[in-house]
Amino acid sequence: QVQLAESGGGLAQTGGSLRLSCAAPGRAFSIYVMGWSRQAPGKEREFVATISRSGSSTYYAESVKGRFTISRDNAKNTLFLQMNSLRPEDTAVYYCSADSDPSALITTNSRRYDYWGQGTQVTVSL
């Protein structure tokens, strides 16, 4: 089992940037495929980005491609999401998640993740 804790959310202006972090204490971090999802008020949780165990493979939702970058530091047990060119529609609670399926390279379906953090709020103003 892995404990996940997001940080780095806050308020940004349109066109601005934020960097989210997800700490996962413990030695097993590198065995998980990791991902970010988000949930806006009144909407279902949606997939944002995923990264393979080594960090060599990534995949993004079309809505964030070219603006967001997912990365991980396995030595520090930390997952990141660099968010640039933010838009008001990026406003949501952002969650990091871990997939323990050993057969997965990356995981693009939010429902397949086993472990979730508590979320961090991102608000983008006009």
CYANA upper distance limits for C-alpha pairs under 8 A (distance plus 0.5 A):
  1 GLN  CA    115 TYR  CA      8.27
  2 VAL  CA     24 ALA  CA      7.04
  2 VAL  CA     25 PRO  CA      8.01
  2 VAL  CA     26 GLY  CA      7.86
  2 VAL  CA     28 ALA  CA      8.08
  2 VAL  CA     29 PHE  CA      7.94
  2 VAL  CA     98 ALA  CA      8.35
  2 VAL  CA    115 TYR  CA      7.39
  3 GLN  CA     24 ALA  CA      6.13
  3 GLN  CA     25 PRO  CA      7.25
  3 GLN  CA    115 TYR  CA      8.07
  3 GLN  CA    116 TRP  CA      8.33
  3 GLN  CA    117 GLY  CA      7.70
  4 LEU  CA     22 CYS  CA      6.82
  4 LEU  CA     23 ALA  CA      6.26
  4 LEU  CA     24 ALA  CA      5.41
  4 LEU  CA     25 PRO  CA      8.18
  4 LEU  CA     96 CYS  CA      7.66
  4 LEU  CA     97 SER  CA      7.86
  4 LEU  CA    115 TYR  CA      8.10
  4 LEU  CA    116 TRP  CA      6.82
  4 LEU  CA    117 GLY  CA      5.08
  4 LEU  CA    118 GLN  CA      8.13
  5 ALA  CA     22 CYS  CA      5.79
  5 ALA  CA     23 ALA  CA      5.73
  5 ALA  CA     24 ALA  CA      7.22
  5 ALA  CA     96 CYS  CA      8.37
  5 ALA  CA    117 GLY  CA      5.68
  5 ALA  CA    118 GLN  CA      7.05
  5 ALA  CA    119 GLY  CA      8.09
  6 GLU  CA     20 LEU  CA      7.49
  6 GLU  CA     21 SER  CA      6.06
  6 GLU  CA     22 CYS  CA      4.75
  6 GLU  CA     23 ALA  CA      6.97
  6 GLU  CA     95 TYR  CA      7.54
  6 GLU  CA     96 CYS  CA      7.27
  6 GLU  CA    117 GLY  CA      6.84
  6 GLU  CA    118 GLN  CA      7.51
  6 GLU  CA    119 GLY  CA      6.45
  6 GLU  CA    120 THR  CA      6.47
  7 SER  CA     20 LEU  CA      6.30
  7 SER  CA     21 SER  CA      5.76
  7 SER  CA     22 CYS  CA      6.85
  7 SER  CA    120 THR  CA      6.63
  8 GLY  CA     18 LEU  CA      7.65
  8 GLY  CA     19 ARG  CA      6.44
  8 GLY  CA     20 LEU  CA      5.02
  8 GLY  CA     21 SER  CA      6.55
  8 GLY  CA    120 THR  CA      7.81
  9 GLY  CA     18 LEU  CA      7.58
  9 GLY  CA     19 ARG  CA      7.98
  9 GLY  CA     20 LEU  CA      6.65
  9 GLY  CA    120 THR  CA      5.84
  9 GLY  CA    121 GLN  CA      5.78
  9 GLY  CA    122 VAL  CA      5.46
  9 GLY  CA    123 THR  CA      8.49
 10 GLY  CA     18 LEU  CA      8.38
 10 GLY  CA    120 THR  CA      8.44
 10 GLY  CA    121 GLN  CA      6.61
 10 GLY  CA    122 VAL  CA      5.52
 10 GLY  CA    123 THR  CA      6.64
 11 LEU  CA    122 VAL  CA      6.61
 11 LEU  CA    123 THR  CA      5.30
 11 LEU  CA    124 VAL  CA      6.37
 11 LEU  CA    125 SER  CA      7.84
 12 ALA  CA     16 GLY  CA      6.35
 12 ALA  CA     17 SER  CA      7.31
 12 ALA  CA     18 LEU  CA      7.72
 12 ALA  CA     86 LEU  CA      8.14
 12 ALA  CA    122 VAL  CA      8.24
 12 ALA  CA    123 THR  CA      6.78
 12 ALA  CA    124 VAL  CA      5.36
 12 ALA  CA    125 SER  CA      6.78
 13 GLN  CA     86 LEU  CA      7.80
 13 GLN  CA     87 ARG  CA      8.41
 13 GLN  CA    124 VAL  CA      5.82
 13 GLN  CA    125 SER  CA      5.35
 13 GLN  CA    126 LEU  CA      6.65
 14 THR  CA     85 SER  CA      7.42
 14 THR  CA     86 LEU  CA      5.81
 14 THR  CA     87 ARG  CA      5.55
 14 THR  CA     88 PRO  CA      6.92
 14 THR  CA    124 VAL  CA      6.46
 14 THR  CA    125 SER  CA      6.34
 14 THR  CA    126 LEU  CA      5.93
 15 GLY  CA     84 ASN  CA      7.47
 15 GLY  CA     85 SER  CA      4.59
 15 GLY  CA     86 LEU  CA      5.32
 15 GLY  CA     87 ARG  CA      6.93
 16 GLY  CA     84 ASN  CA      6.58
 16 GLY  CA     85 SER  CA      5.94
 16 GLY  CA     86 LEU  CA      5.91
 17 SER  CA     82 GLN  CA      7.99
 17 SER  CA     83 MET  CA      5.88
 17 SER  CA     84 ASN  CA      4.91
 17 SER  CA     85 SER  CA      6.77
 17 SER  CA     86 LEU  CA      6.67
 18 LEU  CA     82 GLN  CA      6.74
 18 LEU  CA     83 MET  CA      5.74
 18 LEU  CA     84 ASN  CA      7.27
 19 ARG  CA     80 PHE  CA      7.45
 19 ARG  CA     81 LEU  CA      6.16
 19 ARG  CA     82 GLN  CA      4.97
 19 ARG  CA     83 MET  CA      6.42
 20 LEU  CA     80 PHE  CA      6.02
 20 LEU  CA     81 LEU  CA      5.49
 20 LEU  CA     82 GLN  CA      6.91
 20 LEU  CA     83 MET  CA      8.36
 21 SER  CA     78 THR  CA      7.23
 21 SER  CA     79 LEU  CA      6.17
 21 SER  CA     80 PHE  CA      5.05
 21 SER  CA     81 LEU  CA      7.03
 22 CYS  CA     78 THR  CA      6.00
 22 CYS  CA     79 LEU  CA      5.40
 22 CYS  CA     80 PHE  CA      6.77
 22 CYS  CA     96 CYS  CA      6.92
 23 ALA  CA     77 ASN  CA      6.68
 23 ALA  CA     78 THR  CA      5.20
 23 ALA  CA     79 LEU  CA      7.10
 24 ALA  CA     29 PHE  CA      6.92
 24 ALA  CA     77 ASN  CA      5.86
 24 ALA  CA     78 THR  CA      6.52
 25 PRO  CA     29 PHE  CA      8.08
 25 PRO  CA     77 ASN  CA      6.74
 26 GLY  CA     77 ASN  CA      7.82
 27 ARG  CA     77 ASN  CA      8.16
 28 ALA  CA     32 TYR  CA      8.08
 29 PHE  CA     74 ASN  CA      7.14
 29 PHE  CA     77 ASN  CA      6.14
 30 SER  CA     53 ARG  CA      6.09
 30 SER  CA     54 SER  CA      7.72
 30 SER  CA     74 ASN  CA      6.12
 30 SER  CA     77 ASN  CA      7.95
 31 ILE  CA     53 ARG  CA      6.53
 31 ILE  CA    100 SER  CA      7.71
 31 ILE  CA    102 PRO  CA      8.39
 32 TYR  CA     52 SER  CA      8.29
 32 TYR  CA     53 ARG  CA      6.34
 32 TYR  CA     98 ALA  CA      6.18
 32 TYR  CA     99 ASP  CA      5.96
 32 TYR  CA    100 SER  CA      5.78
 32 TYR  CA    101 ASP  CA      8.23
 33 VAL  CA     50 THR  CA      7.88
 33 VAL  CA     51 ILE  CA      6.64
 33 VAL  CA     52 SER  CA      5.56
 33 VAL  CA     53 ARG  CA      5.65
 33 VAL  CA     98 ALA  CA      6.27
 33 VAL  CA     99 ASP  CA      5.58
 33 VAL  CA    100 SER  CA      7.31
 33 VAL  CA    101 ASP  CA      8.46
 33 VAL  CA    104 ALA  CA      7.73
 33 VAL  CA    105 LEU  CA      7.39
 33 VAL  CA    106 ILE  CA      6.48
 33 VAL  CA    107 THR  CA      7.42
 34 MET  CA     50 THR  CA      6.21
 34 MET  CA     51 ILE  CA      5.99
 34 MET  CA     52 SER  CA      7.23
 34 MET  CA     53 ARG  CA      7.87
 34 MET  CA     79 LEU  CA      8.08
 34 MET  CA     96 CYS  CA      7.77
 34 MET  CA     97 SER  CA      6.21
 34 MET  CA     98 ALA  CA      5.14
 34 MET  CA     99 ASP  CA      6.74
 34 MET  CA    106 ILE  CA      8.20
 34 MET  CA    107 THR  CA      8.18
 35 GLY  CA     47 PHE  CA      8.46
 35 GLY  CA     48 VAL  CA      7.99
 35 GLY  CA     49 ALA  CA      6.02
 35 GLY  CA     50 THR  CA      4.56
 35 GLY  CA     51 ILE  CA      6.72
 35 GLY  CA     96 CYS  CA      6.16
 35 GLY  CA     97 SER  CA      5.71
 35 GLY  CA     98 ALA  CA      6.94
 35 GLY  CA    107 THR  CA      7.79
 36 TRP  CA     47 PHE  CA      7.07
 36 TRP  CA     48 VAL  CA      5.90
 36 TRP  CA     49 ALA  CA      5.74
 36 TRP  CA     50 THR  CA      6.87
 36 TRP  CA     81 LEU  CA      8.21
 36 TRP  CA     94 TYR  CA      7.36
 36 TRP  CA     95 TYR  CA      6.09
 36 TRP  CA     96 CYS  CA      5.01
 36 TRP  CA     97 SER  CA      6.70
 37 SER  CA     45 ARG  CA      7.15
 37 SER  CA     46 GLU  CA      5.97
 37 SER  CA     47 PHE  CA      4.89
 37 SER  CA     48 VAL  CA      5.30
 37 SER  CA     49 ALA  CA      7.43
 37 SER  CA     94 TYR  CA      6.31
 37 SER  CA     95 TYR  CA      5.75
 37 SER  CA     96 CYS  CA      6.95
 37 SER  CA     97 SER  CA      8.23
 37 SER  CA    110 SER  CA      7.40
 38 ARG  CA     45 ARG  CA      5.99
 38 ARG  CA     46 GLU  CA      5.94
 38 ARG  CA     47 PHE  CA      7.11
 38 ARG  CA     48 VAL  CA      7.22
 38 ARG  CA     92 ALA  CA      6.34
 38 ARG  CA     93 VAL  CA      5.92
 38 ARG  CA     94 TYR  CA      4.79
 38 ARG  CA     95 TYR  CA      6.38
 39 GLN  CA     43 LYS  CA      6.80
 39 GLN  CA     44 GLU  CA      6.48
 39 GLN  CA     45 ARG  CA      4.79
 39 GLN  CA     46 GLU  CA      6.73
 39 GLN  CA     92 ALA  CA      5.68
 39 GLN  CA     93 VAL  CA      5.80
 39 GLN  CA     94 TYR  CA      7.12
 40 ALA  CA     44 GLU  CA      7.79
 40 ALA  CA     45 ARG  CA      7.83
 40 ALA  CA     91 THR  CA      6.95
 40 ALA  CA     92 ALA  CA      4.69
 40 ALA  CA     93 VAL  CA      6.86
 41 PRO  CA     92 ALA  CA      7.53
 45 ARG  CA    110 SER  CA      8.23
 46 GLU  CA    110 SER  CA      7.32
 47 PHE  CA     61 ALA  CA      7.12
 47 PHE  CA    108 THR  CA      7.03
 47 PHE  CA    109 ASN  CA      7.07
 47 PHE  CA    110 SER  CA      6.04
 48 VAL  CA     60 TYR  CA      6.36
 48 VAL  CA     61 ALA  CA      5.65
 48 VAL  CA     64 VAL  CA      7.55
 49 ALA  CA     58 THR  CA      7.71
 49 ALA  CA     59 TYR  CA      6.10
 49 ALA  CA     60 TYR  CA      4.89
 49 ALA  CA     61 ALA  CA      6.71
 49 ALA  CA     70 ILE  CA      7.08
 49 ALA  CA    108 THR  CA      7.75
 50 THR  CA     58 THR  CA      6.07
 50 THR  CA     59 TYR  CA      5.93
 50 THR  CA     60 TYR  CA      7.20
 50 THR  CA     70 ILE  CA      7.52
 50 THR  CA    106 ILE  CA      6.55
 50 THR  CA    107 THR  CA      6.60
 50 THR  CA    108 THR  CA      6.95
 51 ILE  CA     55 GLY  CA      6.19
 51 ILE  CA     56 SER  CA      8.02
 51 ILE  CA     57 SER  CA      6.21
 51 ILE  CA     58 THR  CA      4.94
 51 ILE  CA     59 TYR  CA      7.25
 51 ILE  CA     70 ILE  CA      7.29
 51 ILE  CA     71 SER  CA      7.46
 51 ILE  CA     72 ARG  CA      8.35
 51 ILE  CA    106 ILE  CA      6.34
 51 ILE  CA    107 THR  CA      8.32
 52 SER  CA     56 SER  CA      6.89
 52 SER  CA     57 SER  CA      5.75
 52 SER  CA     58 THR  CA      6.95
 52 SER  CA    105 LEU  CA      6.01
 52 SER  CA    106 ILE  CA      5.62
 53 ARG  CA    105 LEU  CA      7.91
 54 SER  CA     74 ASN  CA      8.46
 55 GLY  CA     71 SER  CA      7.03
 55 GLY  CA     72 ARG  CA      6.79
 57 SER  CA    105 LEU  CA      8.36
 57 SER  CA    106 ILE  CA      7.78
 58 THR  CA     70 ILE  CA      7.74
 58 THR  CA    106 ILE  CA      7.64
 59 TYR  CA    106 ILE  CA      8.09
 59 TYR  CA    108 THR  CA      7.99
 60 TYR  CA     64 VAL  CA      7.08
 60 TYR  CA     65 LYS  CA      6.07
 61 ALA  CA     65 LYS  CA      6.62
 64 VAL  CA     68 PHE  CA      6.12
 67 ARG  CA     83 MET  CA      6.68
 67 ARG  CA     84 ASN  CA      5.66
 67 ARG  CA     85 SER  CA      6.54
 67 ARG  CA     86 LEU  CA      8.22
 68 PHE  CA     81 LEU  CA      7.21
 68 PHE  CA     82 GLN  CA      5.98
 68 PHE  CA     83 MET  CA      4.98
 68 PHE  CA     84 ASN  CA      6.50
 69 THR  CA     81 LEU  CA      6.12
 69 THR  CA     82 GLN  CA      5.53
 69 THR  CA     83 MET  CA      7.12
 70 ILE  CA     79 LEU  CA      8.08
 70 ILE  CA     80 PHE  CA      6.19
 70 ILE  CA     81 LEU  CA      5.11
 70 ILE  CA     82 GLN  CA      6.94
 71 SER  CA     79 LEU  CA      6.53
 71 SER  CA     80 PHE  CA      5.69
 71 SER  CA     81 LEU  CA      7.03
 72 ARG  CA     77 ASN  CA      8.20
 72 ARG  CA     78 THR  CA      6.28
 72 ARG  CA     79 LEU  CA      4.84
 72 ARG  CA     80 PHE  CA      6.34
 73 ASP  CA     77 ASN  CA      6.46
 73 ASP  CA     78 THR  CA      5.84
 73 ASP  CA     79 LEU  CA      6.93
 74 ASN  CA     78 THR  CA      6.94
 79 LEU  CA     96 CYS  CA      8.50
 86 LEU  CA     90 ASP  CA      7.03
 86 LEU  CA    124 VAL  CA      7.25
 87 ARG  CA     91 THR  CA      8.13
 87 ARG  CA    124 VAL  CA      6.65
 87 ARG  CA    125 SER  CA      8.32
 87 ARG  CA    126 LEU  CA      8.42
 88 PRO  CA    123 THR  CA      7.87
 88 PRO  CA    124 VAL  CA      5.25
 88 PRO  CA    125 SER  CA      6.31
 88 PRO  CA    126 LEU  CA      6.94
 89 GLU  CA    124 VAL  CA      8.12
 90 ASP  CA    122 VAL  CA      8.05
 90 ASP  CA    123 THR  CA      7.94
 90 ASP  CA    124 VAL  CA      7.21
 91 THR  CA    121 GLN  CA      8.29
 91 THR  CA    122 VAL  CA      5.88
 91 THR  CA    123 THR  CA      5.06
 91 THR  CA    124 VAL  CA      5.98
 92 ALA  CA    121 GLN  CA      6.56
 92 ALA  CA    122 VAL  CA      6.03
 92 ALA  CA    123 THR  CA      7.13
 93 VAL  CA    119 GLY  CA      6.32
 93 VAL  CA    120 THR  CA      5.85
 93 VAL  CA    121 GLN  CA      4.83
 93 VAL  CA    122 VAL  CA      6.49
 94 TYR  CA    119 GLY  CA      5.76
 94 TYR  CA    120 THR  CA      5.78
 94 TYR  CA    121 GLN  CA      6.72
 94 TYR  CA    122 VAL  CA      7.49
 95 TYR  CA    116 TRP  CA      7.24
 95 TYR  CA    117 GLY  CA      6.34
 95 TYR  CA    118 GLN  CA      7.25
 95 TYR  CA    119 GLY  CA      4.95
 95 TYR  CA    120 THR  CA      7.16
 96 CYS  CA    116 TRP  CA      6.46
 96 CYS  CA    117 GLY  CA      6.16
 96 CYS  CA    119 GLY  CA      7.68
 97 SER  CA    113 TYR  CA      6.62
 97 SER  CA    114 ASP  CA      7.76
 97 SER  CA    115 TYR  CA      5.90
 97 SER  CA    116 TRP  CA      4.97
 97 SER  CA    117 GLY  CA      6.92
 98 ALA  CA    113 TYR  CA      6.05
 98 ALA  CA    114 ASP  CA      6.47
 98 ALA  CA    115 TYR  CA      5.64
 98 ALA  CA    116 TRP  CA      7.19
 99 ASP  CA    104 ALA  CA      8.48
 99 ASP  CA    107 THR  CA      7.83
 99 ASP  CA    112 ARG  CA      7.31
 99 ASP  CA    113 TYR  CA      5.02
 99 ASP  CA    114 ASP  CA      5.86
 99 ASP  CA    115 TYR  CA      7.42
100 SER  CA    113 TYR  CA      8.04
100 SER  CA    114 ASP  CA      7.16
107 THR  CA    112 ARG  CA      7.69
107 THR  CA    113 TYR  CA      8.21
109 ASN  CA    113 TYR  CA      8.19
